[in-house]
Amino acid sequence: MKRLVPACVTFALMIFACIASARPGKQPVDYVNPAIGGISLLLSTTSPTVQLPHGYPQVTPLLNPGLRDSYLATKIYGFPAGGVTLMPTTGGLKTDPGALASNFDRDFETRTPYYYEGLLADDNIEASYTVGHFAVFYRFQFLSAGRRRVSIMMDDQGLMQRVSPTEVEGMTTIHGVPYYFYLKFSRPSEGAAAWQYGGKSEEAQRSEGRKVGLTLDFAAAGGEWVQIKAGLSFISLAQAKKNLDEAIGGWNFALRKQQTRAAWNNLLGKIRLEGGTEKQKTIFYSSLYRAEENMMDITEDGRYYSGYDHKVHNTNGTDFYTHGQFWDTFRCEHPLQLLLDPKQQEAIIKSLLRMDEQWGWLPAFPRVWGEFMPMVGNHADELIADTYFKGYRGFDAEKAYEAMKNQALHGTMLPWRRGPMTDLGKIYLEKGFFPALKEGEKETNPEVHPFERRQAVSVTLEAAYDDWCVAMMAKALGHTEDYERFIRMAHNYQNVFDKSIGFMAPKSADGHWVKGFNPILPSGPGGRDYFTECNSWVYTFNVPQDVAGLIQLFGGRKAFLEKLDQLFAEQYGGLPKFKFLSKFADMTGLIGNYAQGNEPSFDIAYMYDFAGQPWKSQKMLREIMEVWYNDTPLGLPGDDDQGAMGAWYVFSAMGFYPFCPGAPYYVMGSPLFRKTTIHLPGGRTFTLSADGVSRRNKYIQSAVLNGKPLSKPWFTQQEINQGGTLELQMGPRPNKHWGSSPGDAPPSMSDMQ
C-alpha cells in the first residue's frame, strides 16, 4: 500500500498538470473582434490592427487603394510596417505593386489584436504576423510548388540594400521623419532583383503608394515557411537592429505571438465582467482594445525621436508617447486610460510638455512627424486637469499650467490651425465670444481654413471649457488673479446663448446675432460656418463644466428637460434623411438630433442626471447601446476616432461616465453586466454589481456605495481610489425618487470652485 500512495499522487499530479496546461476558458482578449467598424456608416472605418497595447508598430494589411470600407476589400497589396511593405508571391518577377496584389477571402482570415493570418488565394500563400516593440515577425507559408519570392517595397525617398543572403536594410523618409528598417530572413535568399515602379500617372503613383522594390528568391519547398523579422527605428539603422534583437531574439513565432497575446490579455483583463451576453462582451472588449491602441510609446532604448524639433532626445526615465487626437479622446478615452493606468497618463502629460518645449505650443493632435492640425480647442487642458484633480500629480504642474495659459492667451483659436493668435482670437479675449461672419459675408481673415470655416459658436463653447480647466489649475496652484480671469472666461458660453430661440447661436464681431440663422441647418458644410461637424441642437448642450448654469439660461429645470426631450425627437429640419446626412456627414448614429456618431454628443444623454430625472438617462443610454453598437463590421455609430467611440461604450456599459474631464467625479447610467470588477493600481479593485439587471431591468431602484446608501446619481474619484463596491438594485420601472432632488445633482462650476 505504501507504494500505491505515491503512484496515485503521481497520477493525480499528471492529471492536474494536463488540466493546468490546457488552454483556459475564454479570456478577455478572445472576445475582441477587430472587424467591428470595418464598414462605415458614411466616413472612415477601422482596420484589423496588430500591435502591443500603446505600442509601435501598428500593423494592418494594405488593401485595395481608395477603398473606404476596409472589410469589403477583395485584395491585399502587402503587409506594411515602419516605411516598408512586404508581399510574398510565386511565379515570375512582378515589378508592379498592382500585379503583386492577391485576392483573399475573409473566411480564411484570423484577426486578433496580437496576430493576423490570411490566405493569399492567387499564389496559395498563408501569410501571418505578430509584433514586438519596434519589431514585426512575419511568417509566409508557400503551399504550392513553384518559385517563391518576397518583394520588399518602399517609397523612393530612401535607400534599400541586400547586405547578405539573409539580411536587407534601408531607410526612407515620410513627412520629414526617418524610418529605418532591418530585415532578417530565416533562410537565405538565392537571388535578388531591384526594380522601380513609375506608374501610369501621378494619380496612380499616389494611390499605389510604393515606387521602389527589391524582390528576393527563395528555394523553400512547397509547404515550407519563410520567416522574416523586421526591426524598426526612427533613430538609426543600428538602433533598428538592436530593437529587433531585444524584441524578437530567436525564430520562435509562437512564443512572440503568445507574449503579445499576454500583453493584451493583461490589459483587457483589468476589467472583468460577469453576466451579460456574449455579444455584449464582444462589443465591450473590442471597444476596450480600440481605446487602448493609442497614444503610442515610441521610446527606443531610453531615447526617442521628436517630430516637433526633428531631434533625438533622452527620455530621462519616462517613456515618450505620441499619436493622439484630443478633441476626440479627451472626453472619455483618456479618463478610461487614467482609471486603469495613471502612471502611463502621467507619462503622456510629460510627453506633451516636452513637445511644448520643443515647439512652443501645447499640442492637440500630436503625431510622429509633429503636430497634425485638425479640429478646434486646446483639449490637452482637459487631459492635464483631469489627471491632476483625480489625484495623480507625477508631472510638473506649474510647467503644465504655464503651457495651458500660454495657449489660451497667445495661441490661435482658428479651426484646423495651430500657431500664434489672430485678430479673431483677440476678439474672443476682449468680448467673450469668437466672431462669426454674417450670412453671405465674405471671409476677411486669410488664415481661416477655406473648407473648415470659422466654426465660431463651437470655438467659443470649447474655449470656455478649456478656460475653465485653466482656471481650476490656476486656483489649485495659487495663481489667484489668473483664476479670477479664467473663471470669468469659463462663463463665455453664456455670450452665445440666444434666449429668444433657446439655442447657442452665432454673433458677428459687432455683437449682434447673425440674422437668418437656422439651428438645425446652419450655414456651411457640416454647419462649419458656426459649428464643428454638428448643428446647434448638439452644441447647445456643450457646457459640461457648468450644467447648472446652462439650466438657468433655459429658465430652470422644467424648460431644460423639455429641450432635452425635444433633442431626441426632433429630426432633419424638414429635409429627407439623405439630404440631412449629405450636409452633416459626421452626424451619424442619430436619435432625433442627438448624434452618437460624433463626440460632442457623448455626454448629452447623461444630462438628465443634473436635472432630476436620472431614469431618463438610464433609458436613453440603454437605447443608444442597443441600437448603435453591434458585433458586426457595421457595429459602430460613426468614425472610431482612435477608440473614442469604443471608450464611450466601455464606460456606459459599466454604468458610469466621466462627464466633465477636469472634475473628479462620474455620473451614473445603466450597467449592462451583473458584475464589473475594475482592477485599480496598487492591487485595489472597484466592483460595480447590478442585482437583477436585464434588458428590461435597466432602472436603478437603489444604490449603496462602500456600505452607505447613495441617493445621488454620481460619485467621486476619491470614493473609488482606495477600491470598494457600488451595489445597485435594478428594476423594470423607474424609481423617480432616486436622484431626483436638486441636491442630488453632480457638481456645477460654482461647486468646483
C-alpha positions, 0 to 999 in steps of 0.5 A: 500500500505504501507504494500505491500512495505515491503512484496515485499522487503521481497520477493525480499530479499528471492529471492536474498538470494536463488540466493546468496546461490546457488552454483556459476558458475564454479570456478577455482578449478572445472576445475582441473582434477587430472587424467591428467598424470595418464598414462605415456608416458614411466616413472612415472605418477601422482596420484589423490592427496588430500591435502591443497595447500603446505600442509601435508598430501598428500593423494592418494589411494594405488593401485595395487603394481608395477603398473606404470600407476596409472589410469589403476589400477583395485584395491585399497589396502587402503587409506594411510596417515602419516605411516598408511593405512586404508581399510574398508571391510565386511565379515570375518577377512582378515589378508592379505593386498592382500585379503583386496584389492577391485576392483573399477571402475573409473566411480564411482570415484570423484577426486578433489584436496580437496576430493576423493570418490570411490566405493569399488565394492567387499564389496559395500563400498563408501569410501571418504576423505578430509584433514586438516593440519596434519589431514585426515577425512575419511568417509566409507559408508557400503551399504550392510548388513553384518559385517563391519570392518576397518583394520588399517595397518602399517609397523612393525617398530612401535607400534599400540594400541586400547586405547578405543572403539573409539580411536587407536594410534601408531607410526612407523618409515620410513627412520629414521623419526617418524610418529605418528598417532591418530585415532578417530572413530565416533562410537565405535568399538565392537571388535578388532583383531591384526594380522601380515602379513609375506608374501610369500617372501621378494619380496612380503613383499616389494611390499605389503608394510604393515606387521602389522594390527589391524582390528576393528568391527563395528555394523553400519547398512547397509547404515550407515557411519563410520567416522574416523579422523586421526591426524598426527605428526612427533613430538609426539603422543600428538602433533598428537592429538592436530593437529587433534583437531585444524584441524578437531574439530567436525564430520562435513565432509562437512564443512572440505571438503568445507574449503579445497575446499576454500583453493584451490579455493583461490589459483587457483583463483589468476589467472583468465582467460577469453576466451579460451576453456574449455579444455584449462582451464582444462589443465591450472588449473590442471597444476596450482594445480600440481605446487602448491602441493609442497614444503610442510609446515610441521610446527606443532604448531610453531615447526617442525621436521628436517630430516637433524639433526633428531631434533625438532626445533622452527620455530621462526615465519616462517613456515618450508617447505620441499619436493622439487626437484630443478633441476626440479622446479627451472626453472619455478615452483618456479618463478610461486610460487614467482609471486603469493606468495613471502612471502611463497618463502621467507619462503622456502629460510629460510627453506633451510638455516636452513637445511644448518645449520643443515647439512652443505650443501645447499640442492637440493632435500630436503625431510622429512627424509633429503636430497634425492640425485638425479640429478646434480647442486646446483639449490637452487642458482637459487631459492635464486637469483631469489627471491632476484633480483625480489625484495623480500629480507625477508631472510638473504642474506649474510647467503644465499650467504655464503651457495651458495659459500660454495657449489660451492667451497667445495661441490661435483659436482658428479651426484646423490651425495651430500657431500664434493668435489672430485678430479673431482670437483677440476678439474672443479675449476682449468680448467673450465670444469668437466672431462669426461672419454674417450670412453671405459675408465674405471671409476677411481673415486669410488664415481661416481654413477655406473648407473648415470655416470659422466654426465660431459658436463651437470655438467659443463653447470649447474655449470656455471649457478649456478656460475653465480647466485653466482656471481650476489649475490656476486656483489649485496652484495659487495663481489667484488673479489668473483664476479670477480671469479664467473663471470669468472666461469659463462663463463665455458660453453664456455670450452665445446663448440666444434666449429668444430661440433657446439655442447657442447661436452665432454673433458677428464681431459687432455683437449682434446675432447673425440674422437668418440663422437656422439651428438645425441647418446652419450655414456651411458644410457640416454647419462649419460656418458656426459649428464643428461637424454638428448643428446647434441642437448638439452644441447647445448642450456643450457646457459640461463644466457648468450644467447648472448654469446652462439650466438657468439660461433655459429658465430652470429645470422644467424648460431644460428637460423639455429641450432635452426631450425635444433633442431626441425627437426632433429630426432633419429640419424638414429635409429627407434623411439623405439630404440631412446626412449629405450636409452633416456627414459626421452626424451619424448614429442619430436619435432625433438630433442627438448624434452618437456618431460624433463626440460632442454628443457623448455626454448629452444623454447623461444630462438628465442626471443634473436635472432630476430625472436620472431614469431618463438617462438610464433609458436613453443610454440603454437605447443608444447601446442597443441600437448603435453598437453591434458585433458586426463590421457595421457595429459602430455609430460613426468614425472610431476616432482612435477608440473614442467611440469604443471608450464611450461604450466601455464606460456606459456599459459599466454604468458610469461616465466621466462627464466633465474631464477636469472634475473628479467625479462620474455620473451614473447610467445603466450597467449592462453586466451583473458584475464589473470588477475594475482592477485599480493600481496598487492591487485595489479593485472597484466592483460595480454589481447590478442585482437583477439587471436585464434588458428590461431591468435597466432602472436603478431602484437603489444604490449603496456605495462602500456600505452607505446608501447613495441617493445621488446619481454620481460619485467621486474619484476619491470614493473609488481610489482606495477600491470598494463596491457600488451595489445597485438594485435594478428594476423594470420601472423607474424609481423617480425618487432616486436622484431626483432632488436638486441636491442630488445633482453632480457638481456645477462650476460654482461647486468646483470652485 
